[in-house]
Amino acid sequence: MVDFKLSIADPKSGKTYQKEAKDKEAAPFVGKNIGEQIKGEIIGLAGYEFLITGGSDNCGFPMRREF
């Protein structure tokens, strides 16, 4: 199925955390666009909300904001 490698940044501490989302965890990300928000419960981080700020496909092509 689909696998995503997530980079989650914490602006307060300046640290970035890596997490992999596979199968059921990855399904809610399919079809999302830059600027949309995701609830942390879907990736096992309850109580958080995340903003999609970018990404790339398996060839390295970056996402672009659709107007």
OpenMM code with the backbone's topology and positions (N, CA, C; nanometers):
from openmm import Vec3, app, unit

residues = "MET VAL ASP PHE LYS LEU SER ILE ALA ASP PRO LYS SER GLY LYS THR TYR GLN LYS GLU ALA LYS ASP LYS GLU ALA ALA PRO PHE VAL GLY LYS ASN ILE GLY GLU GLN ILE LYS GLY GLU ILE ILE GLY LEU ALA GLY TYR GLU PHE LEU ILE THR GLY GLY SER ASP ASN CYS GLY PHE PRO MET ARG ARG GLU PHE".split()
positions = [
    Vec3(0.0840, -0.1187, 0.0000),
    Vec3(0.0000, 0.0000, 0.0000),
    Vec3(0.0881, 0.1246, 0.0000),
    Vec3(0.0499, 0.2264, 0.0732),
    Vec3(0.1187, 0.3551, 0.0734),
    Vec3(0.2017, 0.3703, 0.2000),
    Vec3(0.3226, 0.4223, 0.1851),
    Vec3(0.4092, 0.4522, 0.2995),
    Vec3(0.4500, 0.5991, 0.2909),
    Vec3(0.4426, 0.6692, 0.4028),
    Vec3(0.4871, 0.8078, 0.4098),
    Vec3(0.5930, 0.8202, 0.5174),
    Vec3(0.6952, 0.8991, 0.4899),
    Vec3(0.7963, 0.9341, 0.5898),
    Vec3(0.7677, 1.0780, 0.6298),
    Vec3(0.7300, 1.0973, 0.7542),
    Vec3(0.6907, 1.2287, 0.8028),
    Vec3(0.8051, 1.2941, 0.8779),
    Vec3(0.8234, 1.4226, 0.8558),
    Vec3(0.9172, 1.5042, 0.9336),
    Vec3(0.8318, 1.6034, 1.0099),
    Vec3(0.8308, 1.5898, 1.1418),
    Vec3(0.7469, 1.6726, 1.2268),
    Vec3(0.8373, 1.7700, 1.3018),
    Vec3(0.8188, 1.8994, 1.2753),
    Vec3(0.9030, 2.0020, 1.3356),
    Vec3(0.8359, 2.0600, 1.4590),
    Vec3(0.9160, 2.0835, 1.5624),
    Vec3(0.8707, 2.1507, 1.6837),
    Vec3(0.9370, 2.2880, 1.6859),
    Vec3(0.8617, 2.3934, 1.6513),
    Vec3(0.9248, 2.5258, 1.6432),
    Vec3(0.9739, 2.5800, 1.7772),
    Vec3(0.9156, 2.5344, 1.8868),
    Vec3(0.9587, 2.5843, 2.0182),
    Vec3(1.0982, 2.5356, 2.0536),
    Vec3(1.1255, 2.4067, 2.0278),
    Vec3(1.2561, 2.3512, 2.0632),
    Vec3(1.3541, 2.3526, 1.9461),
    Vec3(1.3023, 2.3689, 1.8237),
    Vec3(1.3880, 2.3668, 1.7060),
    Vec3(1.4253, 2.2268, 1.6606),
    Vec3(1.3603, 2.1244, 1.7174),
    Vec3(1.3903, 1.9854, 1.6816),
    Vec3(1.2915, 1.9341, 1.5770),
    Vec3(1.3371, 1.8351, 1.5012),
    Vec3(1.2527, 1.7683, 1.4030),
    Vec3(1.2495, 1.6204, 1.4359),
    Vec3(1.1311, 1.5621, 1.4315),
    Vec3(1.1118, 1.4210, 1.4618),
    Vec3(1.0683, 1.3480, 1.3355),
    Vec3(1.1179, 1.2263, 1.3191),
    Vec3(1.0841, 1.1442, 1.2038),
    Vec3(0.9832, 1.0370, 1.2455),
    Vec3(0.8843, 1.0119, 1.1600),
    Vec3(0.7850, 0.9085, 1.1862),
    Vec3(0.7421, 0.8504, 1.0531),
    Vec3(0.7206, 0.7192, 1.0499),
    Vec3(0.6695, 0.6543, 0.9302),
    Vec3(0.5229, 0.6231, 0.9481),
    Vec3(0.4444, 0.6511, 0.8446),
    Vec3(0.3018, 0.6191, 0.8447),
    Vec3(0.2795, 0.5158, 0.7342),
    Vec3(0.2308, 0.3992, 0.7731),
    Vec3(0.2079, 0.2907, 0.6776),
    Vec3(0.0619, 0.2479, 0.6819),
    Vec3(0.0150, 0.2007, 0.5690),
    Vec3(-0.1183, 0.1429, 0.5528),
    Vec3(-0.2292, 0.2287, 0.6141),
    Vec3(-0.2883, 0.1864, 0.7261),
    Vec3(-0.4029, 0.2584, 0.7835),
    Vec3(-0.3660, 0.3976, 0.8324),
    Vec3(-0.2460, 0.4152, 0.8849),
    Vec3(-0.2022, 0.5476, 0.9291),
    Vec3(-0.1812, 0.6409, 0.8107),
    Vec3(-0.1414, 0.5875, 0.6951),
    Vec3(-0.1107, 0.6694, 0.5776),
    Vec3(-0.2355, 0.7071, 0.4978),
    Vec3(-0.3418, 0.6302, 0.5072),
    Vec3(-0.4615, 0.6532, 0.4256),
    Vec3(-0.5188, 0.7944, 0.4374),
    Vec3(-0.5264, 0.8563, 0.5566),
    Vec3(-0.5827, 0.9917, 0.5648),
    Vec3(-0.5002, 1.0988, 0.4937),
    Vec3(-0.3742, 1.0725, 0.4622),
    Vec3(-0.2901, 1.1700, 0.3945),
    Vec3(-0.3141, 1.1728, 0.2438),
    Vec3(-0.3671, 1.0656, 0.1890),
    Vec3(-0.3894, 1.0570, 0.0450),
    Vec3(-0.4953, 1.1593, 0.0050),
    Vec3(-0.4623, 1.2414, -0.0920),
    Vec3(-0.5547, 1.3423, -0.1413),
    Vec3(-0.5513, 1.4741, -0.0666),
    Vec3(-0.4669, 1.4867, 0.0346),
    Vec3(-0.4554, 1.6124, 0.1089),
    Vec3(-0.3643, 1.7090, 0.0344),
    Vec3(-0.3850, 1.8376, 0.0562),
    Vec3(-0.3063, 1.9413, -0.0089),
    Vec3(-0.2256, 2.0195, 0.0934),
    Vec3(-0.1273, 2.0956, 0.0439),
    Vec3(-0.0496, 2.1844, 0.1297),
    Vec3(-0.1456, 2.2840, 0.1938),
    Vec3(-0.1283, 2.3071, 0.3222),
    Vec3(-0.2119, 2.4014, 0.3945),
    Vec3(-0.3254, 2.3364, 0.4715),
    Vec3(-0.3531, 2.2083, 0.4459),
    Vec3(-0.4584, 2.1386, 0.5195),
    Vec3(-0.4036, 2.0878, 0.6516),
    Vec3(-0.4927, 2.0709, 0.7472),
    Vec3(-0.4515, 2.0238, 0.8792),
    Vec3(-0.4937, 1.8785, 0.9005),
    Vec3(-0.4120, 1.8067, 0.9778),
    Vec3(-0.4347, 1.6656, 1.0092),
    Vec3(-0.4370, 1.6516, 1.1606),
    Vec3(-0.5303, 1.5760, 1.2123),
    Vec3(-0.5342, 1.5491, 1.3565),
    Vec3(-0.4283, 1.4450, 1.3913),
    Vec3(-0.3614, 1.4633, 1.5041),
    Vec3(-0.2537, 1.3742, 1.5464),
    Vec3(-0.2986, 1.2339, 1.5819),
    Vec3(-0.4265, 1.2158, 1.6128),
    Vec3(-0.4768, 1.0837, 1.6504),
    Vec3(-0.4546, 0.9799, 1.5411),
    Vec3(-0.4557, 1.0226, 1.4148),
    Vec3(-0.4431, 0.9260, 1.3057),
    Vec3(-0.3030, 0.8677, 1.2941),
    Vec3(-0.2036, 0.9346, 1.3524),
    Vec3(-0.0672, 0.8818, 1.3480),
    Vec3(-0.0139, 0.8490, 1.4864),
    Vec3(-0.1043, 0.8380, 1.5832),
    Vec3(-0.0646, 0.7974, 1.7170),
    Vec3(-0.0138, 0.9091, 1.8060),
    Vec3(-0.0441, 1.0337, 1.7736),
    Vec3(-0.0006, 1.1478, 1.8541),
    Vec3(-0.1239, 1.2276, 1.8969),
    Vec3(-0.2001, 1.1707, 1.9876),
    Vec3(-0.3244, 1.2316, 2.0330),
    Vec3(-0.2988, 1.3667, 2.0989),
    Vec3(-0.3902, 1.4594, 2.0767),
    Vec3(-0.3793, 1.5907, 2.1373),
    Vec3(-0.3048, 1.6927, 2.0531),
    Vec3(-0.2572, 1.6530, 1.9359),
    Vec3(-0.1838, 1.7433, 1.8477),
    Vec3(-0.2601, 1.7603, 1.7171),
    Vec3(-0.2302, 1.8699, 1.6493),
    Vec3(-0.2839, 1.8945, 1.5170),
    Vec3(-0.1682, 1.9417, 1.4297),
    Vec3(-0.1584, 1.8899, 1.3080),
    Vec3(-0.0447, 1.9178, 1.2215),
    Vec3(-0.0887, 1.9859, 1.0931),
    Vec3(-0.0027, 2.0736, 1.0418),
    Vec3(-0.0261, 2.1454, 0.9185),
    Vec3(0.0661, 2.0879, 0.8109),
    Vec3(0.0103, 2.0544, 0.6958),
    Vec3(0.0918, 2.0037, 0.5855),
    Vec3(0.1570, 2.1233, 0.5179),
    Vec3(0.2900, 2.1250, 0.5172),
    Vec3(0.3632, 2.2389, 0.4611),
    Vec3(0.4421, 2.2033, 0.3366),
    Vec3(0.4493, 2.0758, 0.2999),
    Vec3(0.5218, 2.0367, 0.1798),
    Vec3(0.5411, 1.8876, 0.1735),
    Vec3(0.6115, 1.8443, 0.0715),
    Vec3(0.6383, 1.7022, 0.0533),
    Vec3(0.6970, 1.6771, -0.0835),
    Vec3(0.7250, 1.5504, -0.1126),
    Vec3(0.7758, 1.5121, -0.2441),
    Vec3(0.7340, 1.3686, -0.2734),
    Vec3(0.7390, 1.3327, -0.4017),
    Vec3(0.7056, 1.1957, -0.4387),
    Vec3(0.8310, 1.1089, -0.4351),
    Vec3(0.8193, 0.9841, -0.4774),
    Vec3(0.9329, 0.8917, -0.4676),
    Vec3(1.0468, 0.9264, -0.5627),
    Vec3(1.0225, 1.0130, -0.6618),
    Vec3(1.1280, 1.0564, -0.7536),
    Vec3(1.1932, 1.1874, -0.7096),
    Vec3(1.1380, 1.2495, -0.6049),
    Vec3(1.1945, 1.3736, -0.5542),
    Vec3(1.1265, 1.4998, -0.6037),
    Vec3(1.0200, 1.4849, -0.6829),
    Vec3(0.9482, 1.6031, -0.7293),
    Vec3(0.8700, 1.6631, -0.6139),
    Vec3(0.8850, 1.7940, -0.5906),
    Vec3(0.8170, 1.8562, -0.4756),
    Vec3(0.6672, 1.8756, -0.5007),
    Vec3(0.5927, 1.8793, -0.3910),
    Vec3(0.4520, 1.9128, -0.3980),
    Vec3(0.4423, 2.0601, -0.4342),
    Vec3(0.3313, 2.0988, -0.4931),
    Vec3(0.3082, 2.2399, -0.5175),
    Vec3(0.1670, 2.2742, -0.4760),
    Vec3(0.1503, 2.3952, -0.4319),
    Vec3(0.0192, 2.4404, -0.3855),
    Vec3(-0.0716, 2.4568, -0.5068),
    Vec3(-0.1883, 2.3941, -0.5028),
    Vec3(-0.2869, 2.4079, -0.6087),
    Vec3(-0.3738, 2.5285, -0.5814),
    Vec3(-0.4012, 2.6048, -0.6818),
    Vec3(-0.4817, 2.7263, -0.6646),
    Vec3(-0.6233, 2.7036, -0.7058),
] * unit.nanometer
topology = app.Topology()
chain = topology.addChain("A")
for resn in residues:
    res = topology.addResidue(resn, chain)
    for name in ("N", "CA", "C"):
        topology.addAtom(name, app.Element.getBySymbol(name[0]), res)
